[in-house]
Protein backbone atom coordinates (compact mmCIF):
# COMPACT_ATOMS: atom_id res chain seq x y z
CA UNK A 1 0.00 0.00 0.00
CA UNK A 2 1.43 3.38 -1.05
CA UNK A 3 0.59 6.22 1.31
CA UNK A 4 1.27 9.93 0.73
CA UNK A 5 1.63 12.51 3.47
CA UNK A 6 3.67 15.34 4.94
CA UNK A 7 6.03 14.20 7.69
CA UNK A 8 5.86 16.40 10.77
CA UNK A 9 7.11 14.31 13.68
CA UNK A 10 9.95 11.82 13.28
CA UNK A 11 8.98 9.72 16.30
CA UNK A 12 5.41 9.25 15.13
CA UNK A 13 6.43 8.58 11.50
CA UNK A 14 8.90 5.98 12.76
CA UNK A 15 6.21 4.19 14.74
CA UNK A 16 3.90 4.18 11.70
CA UNK A 17 6.66 2.66 9.60
CA UNK A 18 6.76 -0.28 12.01
CA UNK A 19 3.42 -1.41 10.58
CA UNK A 20 5.47 -3.41 8.10
CA UNK A 21 7.19 -3.29 4.74
CA UNK A 22 3.89 -3.73 2.88
CA UNK A 23 3.15 -0.11 3.82
CA UNK A 24 5.21 2.49 1.97
CA UNK A 25 5.11 6.04 3.28
CA UNK A 26 6.04 8.90 0.94
CA UNK A 27 6.51 12.17 2.83
CA UNK A 28 6.58 15.26 0.65
CA UNK A 29 8.97 18.12 1.42
CA UNK A 30 9.76 16.60 4.81
CA UNK A 31 12.81 16.38 7.06
CA UNK A 32 13.84 13.35 9.13
CA UNK A 33 15.62 13.71 12.48
CA UNK A 34 18.22 10.94 12.21
CA UNK A 35 19.51 11.67 15.72
CA UNK A 36 16.25 10.43 17.23
CA UNK A 37 15.25 7.52 14.98
CA UNK A 38 16.82 5.73 11.99
CA UNK A 39 14.89 6.23 8.75
CA UNK A 40 13.13 2.92 7.95
CA UNK A 41 13.42 1.51 4.41
CA UNK A 42 9.66 1.87 3.82
CA UNK A 43 9.83 5.64 4.36
CA UNK A 44 10.77 7.94 1.46
CA UNK A 45 11.32 11.68 1.65
CA UNK A 46 10.35 13.25 -1.66
CA UNK A 47 11.28 16.69 -2.95
CA UNK A 48 8.69 16.54 -5.70
CA UNK A 49 4.94 16.06 -5.85
CA UNK A 50 3.84 12.92 -7.66
CA UNK A 51 0.25 12.75 -8.98
CA UNK A 52 -2.06 11.73 -6.16
CA UNK A 53 -3.57 9.01 -8.33
CA UNK A 54 -0.20 7.25 -7.79
CA UNK A 55 -1.23 6.45 -4.22
CA UNK A 56 -3.63 4.08 -2.52
CA UNK A 57 -4.20 6.38 0.43
CA UNK A 58 -3.49 9.87 1.76
CA UNK A 59 -2.62 10.37 5.43
CA UNK A 60 -3.22 13.88 6.76
CA UNK A 61 -1.80 14.73 10.18
CA UNK A 62 -4.12 17.57 11.14
CA UNK A 63 -7.48 18.95 10.12
CA UNK A 64 -5.73 21.89 8.41
CA UNK A 65 -3.51 19.43 6.55
CA UNK A 66 -6.60 17.52 5.45
CA UNK A 67 -8.15 20.67 3.95
CA UNK A 68 -5.01 21.11 1.85
CA UNK A 69 -5.22 17.52 0.59
CA UNK A 70 -8.91 17.90 -0.21
CA UNK A 71 -8.16 20.95 -2.33
CA UNK A 72 -5.37 19.15 -4.16
CA UNK A 73 -7.54 16.09 -4.80
CA UNK A 74 -10.20 18.35 -6.30
CA UNK A 75 -7.66 20.17 -8.48
CA UNK A 76 -6.22 16.91 -9.82
CA UNK A 77 -9.59 15.22 -10.17
CA UNK A 78 -8.20 12.28 -8.21
CA UNK A 79 -10.29 9.91 -6.12
CA UNK A 80 -7.95 8.67 -3.40
CA UNK A 81 -9.20 7.77 0.10
CA UNK A 82 -7.89 9.93 2.94
CA UNK A 83 -7.36 9.29 6.64
CA UNK A 84 -7.21 12.31 8.96
CA UNK A 85 -4.99 11.96 12.03
CA UNK A 86 -5.32 14.63 14.74
CA UNK A 87 -2.59 15.07 17.34
CA UNK A 88 -3.52 18.27 19.17
CA UNK A 89 -6.35 19.96 20.99
CA UNK A 90 -8.31 22.74 19.25
CA UNK A 91 -6.81 26.24 19.59
CA UNK A 92 -7.80 27.92 22.86
CA UNK A 93 -9.60 24.77 24.01
CA UNK A 94 -9.01 25.66 27.66
CA UNK A 95 -10.86 28.96 27.26
CA UNK A 96 -13.95 27.47 25.62
CA UNK A 97 -15.63 25.97 28.72
CA UNK A 98 -17.05 23.09 26.67
CA UNK A 99 -18.47 25.50 24.08
CA UNK A 100 -16.33 25.42 20.96
CA UNK A 101 -16.28 28.32 18.49
CA UNK A 102 -18.73 28.01 15.59
CA UNK A 103 -15.93 27.35 13.10
CA UNK A 104 -14.89 24.26 15.07
CA UNK A 105 -18.45 22.97 15.40
CA UNK A 106 -18.71 23.01 11.61
CA UNK A 107 -15.64 20.84 11.07
CA UNK A 108 -17.23 17.37 11.30
CA UNK A 109 -19.35 17.91 8.18
CA UNK A 110 -16.28 19.05 6.22
CA UNK A 111 -14.67 15.63 6.72
CA UNK A 112 -17.65 13.35 6.30
CA UNK A 113 -16.54 10.12 4.67
CA UNK A 114 -12.95 10.34 5.97
CA UNK A 115 -11.84 8.09 8.81
CA UNK A 116 -10.50 10.29 11.62
CA UNK A 117 -7.88 9.17 14.13
CA UNK A 118 -7.38 10.92 17.45
CA UNK A 119 -4.53 10.21 19.84
CA UNK A 120 -6.85 10.53 22.85
CA UNK A 121 -10.49 10.48 23.83
CA UNK A 122 -10.25 14.02 25.21
CA UNK A 123 -9.02 15.33 21.87
CA UNK A 124 -11.83 13.60 19.99
CA UNK A 125 -14.39 15.14 22.34
CA UNK A 126 -12.99 18.66 22.13
CA UNK A 127 -12.87 18.62 18.34
CA UNK A 128 -16.53 17.60 18.28
CA UNK A 129 -16.18 14.05 16.93
CA UNK A 130 -17.12 12.05 20.03
CA UNK A 131 -20.26 10.67 18.38
CA UNK A 132 -18.83 10.46 14.88
CA UNK A 133 -18.99 6.82 13.71
CA UNK A 134 -16.00 7.36 11.42
CA UNK A 135 -13.66 8.39 14.25
CA UNK A 136 -11.38 6.18 16.34
CA UNK A 137 -8.85 6.71 19.12
CA UNK A 138 -5.38 5.22 18.68
CA UNK A 139 -3.01 6.17 21.52
CA UNK A 140 0.70 6.67 20.87
CA UNK A 141 3.12 3.75 20.80
CA UNK A 142 5.72 3.77 23.57
CA UNK A 143 8.12 0.82 23.80
CA UNK A 144 8.78 -0.16 27.41
CA UNK A 145 11.69 -2.36 26.29
CA UNK A 146 13.46 0.77 25.02
CA UNK A 147 12.42 3.25 27.72
CA UNK A 148 13.43 1.73 31.05
CA UNK A 149 16.12 1.84 33.72
CA UNK A 150 15.10 4.81 35.87
CA UNK A 151 17.15 5.45 39.01
CA UNK A 152 16.54 9.17 39.55
CA UNK A 153 19.79 9.73 41.41
CA UNK A 154 20.10 13.36 40.30
CA UNK A 155 17.91 15.84 42.17
CA UNK A 156 16.86 17.58 38.98
CA UNK A 157 13.57 18.50 37.30
CA UNK A 158 13.60 17.53 33.61
CA UNK A 159 11.43 18.57 30.71
CA UNK A 160 11.75 17.76 27.01
CA UNK A 161 9.90 20.06 24.63
CA UNK A 162 10.51 22.16 21.51
CA UNK A 163 9.50 25.81 21.13
CA UNK A 164 8.43 26.09 24.78
CA UNK A 165 8.90 29.84 24.94
CA UNK A 166 8.28 30.65 21.28
CA UNK A 167 4.84 28.99 21.57
CA UNK A 168 4.36 29.78 25.23
CA UNK A 169 0.54 29.82 25.07
CA UNK A 170 0.41 26.08 24.39
CA UNK A 171 3.84 24.73 25.37
CA UNK A 172 4.14 26.40 28.75
CA UNK A 173 7.61 27.93 28.87
CA UNK A 174 6.66 30.72 31.26
CA UNK A 175 4.70 28.31 33.46
CA UNK A 176 7.72 26.02 33.62
CA UNK A 177 9.87 29.01 34.66
CA UNK A 178 7.40 30.00 37.36
CA UNK A 179 7.12 26.50 38.82
CA UNK A 180 10.85 25.77 38.81
CA UNK A 181 12.22 29.15 39.92
CA UNK A 182 15.21 28.49 42.18
CA UNK A 183 14.97 24.70 41.74
CA UNK A 184 17.50 22.53 39.87
CA UNK A 185 16.22 21.91 36.33
CA UNK A 186 17.26 20.75 32.88
CA UNK A 187 15.45 21.57 29.63
CA UNK A 188 16.02 19.52 26.48
CA UNK A 189 14.63 20.62 23.13
CA UNK A 190 14.84 23.15 20.33
CA UNK A 191 14.45 26.34 22.37
CA UNK A 192 16.77 29.09 21.08
CA UNK A 193 18.44 30.85 23.98
CA UNK A 194 17.27 28.21 26.44
CA UNK A 195 18.17 24.68 25.32
CA UNK A 196 19.10 22.41 22.42
CA UNK A 197 17.76 19.10 21.18
CA UNK A 198 19.09 15.86 22.59
CA UNK A 199 22.15 14.65 20.68
CA UNK A 200 20.70 11.14 20.34
CA UNK A 201 18.05 8.78 21.60
CA UNK A 202 20.66 7.30 23.94
CA UNK A 203 21.36 10.71 25.47
CA UNK A 204 17.64 11.24 25.98
CA UNK A 205 17.34 7.82 27.64
CA UNK A 206 20.12 8.76 30.04
CA UNK A 207 18.30 11.99 30.96
CA UNK A 208 15.07 10.10 31.65
CA UNK A 209 16.92 7.56 33.77
CA UNK A 210 18.92 9.95 35.91
CA UNK A 211 16.77 13.05 36.61
CA UNK A 212 14.47 12.76 39.62
CA UNK A 213 11.22 13.84 37.93
CA UNK A 214 9.65 15.09 34.71
CA UNK A 215 7.59 18.30 34.69
CA UNK A 216 5.18 18.85 31.80
CA UNK A 217 3.53 22.25 31.34
CA UNK A 218 2.18 21.97 27.79
CA UNK A 219 -1.54 22.09 27.00
CA UNK A 220 -1.45 21.81 23.21
CA UNK A 221 -1.05 18.06 22.87
CA UNK A 222 -3.27 15.51 24.63
CA UNK A 223 -0.55 13.02 25.62
CA UNK A 224 2.84 13.91 24.12
CA UNK A 225 5.70 11.50 23.53
CA UNK A 226 8.30 12.93 25.90
CA UNK A 227 6.26 12.69 29.14
CA UNK A 228 5.04 9.23 28.11
CA UNK A 229 8.60 8.10 27.39
CA UNK A 230 9.68 9.46 30.77
CA UNK A 231 6.87 7.57 32.47
CA UNK A 232 7.75 4.37 30.59
CA UNK A 233 11.30 4.72 31.88
CA UNK A 234 9.92 4.78 35.42
CA UNK A 235 10.31 8.52 36.02
CA UNK A 236 7.47 10.18 37.97
CA UNK A 237 5.51 12.75 35.97
CA UNK A 238 4.20 16.04 37.32
CA UNK A 239 1.86 17.61 34.79
CA UNK A 240 -0.52 20.51 34.35
CA UNK A 241 -4.17 19.46 34.13
CA UNK A 242 -5.65 18.55 30.74
CA UNK A 243 -8.71 16.41 29.92
CA UNK A 244 -6.44 13.47 29.09
CA UNK A 245 -3.77 13.66 31.77
CA UNK A 246 -6.59 13.82 34.31
CA UNK A 247 -7.96 10.57 32.83
CA UNK A 248 -4.60 8.84 32.74
CA UNK A 249 -3.16 9.92 36.08
CA UNK A 250 -4.54 9.54 39.59
CA UNK A 251 -2.84 12.34 41.50
CA UNK A 252 -0.29 10.95 43.91
CA UNK A 253 -0.68 7.36 42.71
CA UNK A 254 0.85 6.95 39.24
CA UNK A 255 1.90 10.58 38.78
CA UNK A 256 0.84 14.06 39.80
CA UNK A 257 -1.62 16.33 37.99
CA UNK A 258 -2.53 19.82 39.11
CA UNK A 259 -4.32 22.96 37.84
CA UNK A 260 -2.14 25.68 39.36
CA UNK A 261 1.57 26.66 39.59
CA UNK A 262 1.66 26.43 43.39
CA UNK A 263 0.39 22.85 43.35
CA UNK A 264 2.83 21.87 40.60
CA UNK A 265 5.76 23.32 42.51
CA UNK A 266 4.81 21.61 45.77
CA UNK A 267 4.67 18.25 44.02
CA UNK A 268 8.07 18.86 42.40
CA UNK A 269 9.61 19.82 45.74
CA UNK A 270 8.12 16.75 47.37
CA UNK A 271 9.64 14.42 44.78
CA UNK A 272 13.02 16.14 44.89
CA UNK A 273 13.10 15.52 48.64
CA UNK A 274 11.83 11.93 48.57
CA UNK A 275 13.59 9.55 46.13
CA UNK A 276 11.61 6.54 47.37
CA UNK A 277 8.32 8.27 46.61
CA UNK A 278 9.68 9.11 43.16
CA UNK A 279 10.53 5.45 42.52
CA UNK A 280 7.18 4.18 43.79
CA UNK A 281 5.07 6.67 41.81
CA UNK A 282 7.31 6.22 38.78
CA UNK A 283 6.90 2.44 38.85
CA UNK A 284 3.11 2.77 38.82
CA UNK A 285 3.32 5.35 36.05
CA UNK A 286 5.46 3.00 33.99
CA UNK A 287 2.83 0.28 34.34
CA UNK A 288 0.15 2.73 33.17
CA UNK A 289 2.09 3.43 29.97
CA UNK A 290 2.94 -0.23 29.35
CA UNK A 291 -0.75 -1.13 29.55
CA UNK A 292 -2.22 1.79 27.60
CA UNK A 293 0.38 2.59 24.95
CA UNK A 294 1.73 -0.76 23.79
CA UNK A 295 3.28 -0.72 20.28
CA UNK A 296 1.45 -3.92 19.27
CA UNK A 297 -1.88 -2.26 19.96
CA UNK A 298 -0.86 0.81 17.97
CA UNK A 299 0.17 -1.30 14.97
CA UNK A 300 -2.91 -3.52 15.10
CA UNK A 301 -5.30 -0.60 15.18
CA UNK A 302 -3.50 1.37 12.48
CA UNK A 303 -3.35 -1.65 10.15
CA UNK A 304 -7.07 -2.20 10.59
CA UNK A 305 -7.81 1.45 9.94
CA UNK A 306 -5.67 1.74 6.81
CA UNK A 307 -6.98 -1.47 5.29
CA UNK A 308 -10.57 -0.37 5.89
CA UNK A 309 -9.94 3.11 4.50
CA UNK A 310 -8.30 1.79 1.33
CA UNK A 311 -11.26 -0.54 0.81
CA UNK A 312 -13.83 2.17 1.46
CA UNK A 313 -15.04 0.48 4.64
CA UNK A 314 -15.82 2.07 8.00
CA UNK A 315 -13.24 1.08 10.66
CA UNK A 316 -14.37 -0.37 13.95
CA UNK A 317 -14.03 2.09 16.84
CA UNK A 318 -11.03 0.27 18.29
CA UNK A 319 -8.07 1.50 20.29
CA UNK A 320 -10.13 3.60 22.69
CA UNK A 321 -8.99 4.23 26.23
C-alpha positions as a printed Julia matrix, in Angstrom:
321×3 Matrix{Float64}:
   0.0    0.0     0.0
   1.43   3.38   -1.05
   0.59   6.22    1.31
   1.27   9.93    0.73
   1.63  12.51    3.47
   3.67  15.34    4.94
   6.03  14.2     7.69
   5.86  16.4    10.77
   7.11  14.31   13.68
   9.95  11.82   13.28
   8.98   9.72   16.3
   5.41   9.25   15.13
   6.43   8.58   11.5
   8.9    5.98   12.76
   6.21   4.19   14.74
   3.9    4.18   11.7
   6.66   2.66    9.6
   6.76  -0.28   12.01
   3.42  -1.41   10.58
   5.47  -3.41    8.1
   7.19  -3.29    4.74
   3.89  -3.73    2.88
   3.15  -0.11    3.82
   5.21   2.49    1.97
   5.11   6.04    3.28
   6.04   8.9     0.94
   6.51  12.17    2.83
   6.58  15.26    0.65
   8.97  18.12    1.42
   9.76  16.6     4.81
  12.81  16.38    7.06
  13.84  13.35    9.13
  15.62  13.71   12.48
  18.22  10.94   12.21
  19.51  11.67   15.72
  16.25  10.43   17.23
  15.25   7.52   14.98
  16.82   5.73   11.99
  14.89   6.23    8.75
  13.13   2.92    7.95
  13.42   1.51    4.41
   9.66   1.87    3.82
   9.83   5.64    4.36
  10.77   7.94    1.46
  11.32  11.68    1.65
  10.35  13.25   -1.66
  11.28  16.69   -2.95
   8.69  16.54   -5.7
   4.94  16.06   -5.85
   3.84  12.92   -7.66
   0.25  12.75   -8.98
  -2.06  11.73   -6.16
  -3.57   9.01   -8.33
  -0.2    7.25   -7.79
  -1.23   6.45   -4.22
  -3.63   4.08   -2.52
  -4.2    6.38    0.43
  -3.49   9.87    1.76
  -2.62  10.37    5.43
  -3.22  13.88    6.76
  -1.8   14.73   10.18
  -4.12  17.57   11.14
  -7.48  18.95   10.12
  -5.73  21.89    8.41
  -3.51  19.43    6.55
  -6.6   17.52    5.45
  -8.15  20.67    3.95
  -5.01  21.11    1.85
  -5.22  17.52    0.59
  -8.91  17.9    -0.21
  -8.16  20.95   -2.33
  -5.37  19.15   -4.16
  -7.54  16.09   -4.8
 -10.2   18.35   -6.3
  -7.66  20.17   -8.48
  -6.22  16.91   -9.82
  -9.59  15.22  -10.17
  -8.2   12.28   -8.21
 -10.29   9.91   -6.12
  -7.95   8.67   -3.4
  -9.2    7.77    0.1
  -7.89   9.93    2.94
  -7.36   9.29    6.64
  -7.21  12.31    8.96
  -4.99  11.96   12.03
  -5.32  14.63   14.74
  -2.59  15.07   17.34
  -3.52  18.27   19.17
  -6.35  19.96   20.99
  -8.31  22.74   19.25
  -6.81  26.24   19.59
  -7.8   27.92   22.86
  -9.6   24.77   24.01
  -9.01  25.66   27.66
 -10.86  28.96   27.26
 -13.95  27.47   25.62
 -15.63  25.97   28.72
 -17.05  23.09   26.67
 -18.47  25.5    24.08
 -16.33  25.42   20.96
 -16.28  28.32   18.49
 -18.73  28.01   15.59
 -15.93  27.35   13.1
 -14.89  24.26   15.07
 -18.45  22.97   15.4
 -18.71  23.01   11.61
 -15.64  20.84   11.07
 -17.23  17.37   11.3
 -19.35  17.91    8.18
 -16.28  19.05    6.22
 -14.67  15.63    6.72
 -17.65  13.35    6.3
 -16.54  10.12    4.67
 -12.95  10.34    5.97
 -11.84   8.09    8.81
 -10.5   10.29   11.62
  -7.88   9.17   14.13
  -7.38  10.92   17.45
  -4.53  10.21   19.84
  -6.85  10.53   22.85
 -10.49  10.48   23.83
 -10.25  14.02   25.21
  -9.02  15.33   21.87
 -11.83  13.6    19.99
 -14.39  15.14   22.34
 -12.99  18.66   22.13
 -12.87  18.62   18.34
 -16.53  17.6    18.28
 -16.18  14.05   16.93
 -17.12  12.05   20.03
 -20.26  10.67   18.38
 -18.83  10.46   14.88
 -18.99   6.82   13.71
 -16.0    7.36   11.42
 -13.66   8.39   14.25
 -11.38   6.18   16.34
  -8.85   6.71   19.12
  -5.38   5.22   18.68
  -3.01   6.17   21.52
   0.7    6.67   20.87
   3.12   3.75   20.8
   5.72   3.77   23.57
   8.12   0.82   23.8
   8.78  -0.16   27.41
  11.69  -2.36   26.29
  13.46   0.77   25.02
  12.42   3.25   27.72
  13.43   1.73   31.05
  16.12   1.84   33.72
  15.1    4.81   35.87
  17.15   5.45   39.01
  16.54   9.17   39.55
  19.79   9.73   41.41
  20.1   13.36   40.3
  17.91  15.84   42.17
  16.86  17.58   38.98
  13.57  18.5    37.3
  13.6   17.53   33.61
  11.43  18.57   30.71
  11.75  17.76   27.01
   9.9   20.06   24.63
  10.51  22.16   21.51
   9.5   25.81   21.13
   8.43  26.09   24.78
   8.9   29.84   24.94
   8.28  30.65   21.28
   4.84  28.99   21.57
   4.36  29.78   25.23
   0.54  29.82   25.07
   0.41  26.08   24.39
   3.84  24.73   25.37
   4.14  26.4    28.75
   7.61  27.93   28.87
   6.66  30.72   31.26
   4.7   28.31   33.46
   7.72  26.02   33.62
   9.87  29.01   34.66
   7.4   30.0    37.36
   7.12  26.5    38.82
  10.85  25.77   38.81
  12.22  29.15   39.92
  15.21  28.49   42.18
  14.97  24.7    41.74
  17.5   22.53   39.87
  16.22  21.91   36.33
  17.26  20.75   32.88
  15.45  21.57   29.63
  16.02  19.52   26.48
  14.63  20.62   23.13
  14.84  23.15   20.33
  14.45  26.34   22.37
  16.77  29.09   21.08
  18.44  30.85   23.98
  17.27  28.21   26.44
  18.17  24.68   25.32
  19.1   22.41   22.42
  17.76  19.1    21.18
  19.09  15.86   22.59
  22.15  14.65   20.68
  20.7   11.14   20.34
  18.05   8.78   21.6
  20.66   7.3    23.94
  21.36  10.71   25.47
  17.64  11.24   25.98
  17.34   7.82   27.64
  20.12   8.76   30.04
  18.3   11.99   30.96
  15.07  10.1    31.65
  16.92   7.56   33.77
  18.92   9.95   35.91
  16.77  13.05   36.61
  14.47  12.76   39.62
  11.22  13.84   37.93
   9.65  15.09   34.71
   7.59  18.3    34.69
   5.18  18.85   31.8
   3.53  22.25   31.34
   2.18  21.97   27.79
  -1.54  22.09   27.0
  -1.45  21.81   23.21
  -1.05  18.06   22.87
  -3.27  15.51   24.63
  -0.55  13.02   25.62
   2.84  13.91   24.12
   5.7   11.5    23.53
   8.3   12.93   25.9
   6.26  12.69   29.14
   5.04   9.23   28.11
   8.6    8.1    27.39
   9.68   9.46   30.77
   6.87   7.57   32.47
   7.75   4.37   30.59
  11.3    4.72   31.88
   9.92   4.78   35.42
  10.31   8.52   36.02
   7.47  10.18   37.97
   5.51  12.75   35.97
   4.2   16.04   37.32
   1.86  17.61   34.79
  -0.52  20.51   34.35
  -4.17  19.46   34.13
  -5.65  18.55   30.74
  -8.71  16.41   29.92
  -6.44  13.47   29.09
  -3.77  13.66   31.77
  -6.59  13.82   34.31
  -7.96  10.57   32.83
  -4.6    8.84   32.74
  -3.16   9.92   36.08
  -4.54   9.54   39.59
  -2.84  12.34   41.5
  -0.29  10.95   43.91
  -0.68   7.36   42.71
   0.85   6.95   39.24
   1.9   10.58   38.78
   0.84  14.06   39.8
  -1.62  16.33   37.99
  -2.53  19.82   39.11
  -4.32  22.96   37.84
  -2.14  25.68   39.36
   1.57  26.66   39.59
   1.66  26.43   43.39
   0.39  22.85   43.35
   2.83  21.87   40.6
   5.76  23.32   42.51
   4.81  21.61   45.77
   4.67  18.25   44.02
   8.07  18.86   42.4
   9.61  19.82   45.74
   8.12  16.75   47.37
   9.64  14.42   44.78
  13.02  16.14   44.89
  13.1   15.52   48.64
  11.83  11.93   48.57
  13.59   9.55   46.13
  11.61   6.54   47.37
   8.32   8.27   46.61
   9.68   9.11   43.16
  10.53   5.45   42.52
   7.18   4.18   43.79
   5.07   6.67   41.81
   7.31   6.22   38.78
   6.9    2.44   38.85
   3.11   2.77   38.82
   3.32   5.35   36.05
   5.46   3.0    33.99
   2.83   0.28   34.34
   0.15   2.73   33.17
   2.09   3.43   29.97
   2.94  -0.23   29.35
  -0.75  -1.13   29.55
  -2.22   1.79   27.6
   0.38   2.59   24.95
   1.73  -0.76   23.79
   3.28  -0.72   20.28
   1.45  -3.92   19.27
  -1.88  -2.26   19.96
  -0.86   0.81   17.97
   0.17  -1.3    14.97
  -2.91  -3.52   15.1
  -5.3   -0.6    15.18
  -3.5    1.37   12.48
  -3.35  -1.65   10.15
  -7.07  -2.2    10.59
  -7.81   1.45    9.94
  -5.67   1.74    6.81
  -6.98  -1.47    5.29
 -10.57  -0.37    5.89
  -9.94   3.11    4.5
  -8.3    1.79    1.33
 -11.26  -0.54    0.81
 -13.83   2.17    1.46
 -15.04   0.48    4.64
 -15.82   2.07    8.0
 -13.24   1.08   10.66
 -14.37  -0.37   13.95
 -14.03   2.09   16.84
 -11.03   0.27   18.29
  -8.07   1.5    20.29
 -10.13   3.6    22.69
  -8.99   4.23   26.23
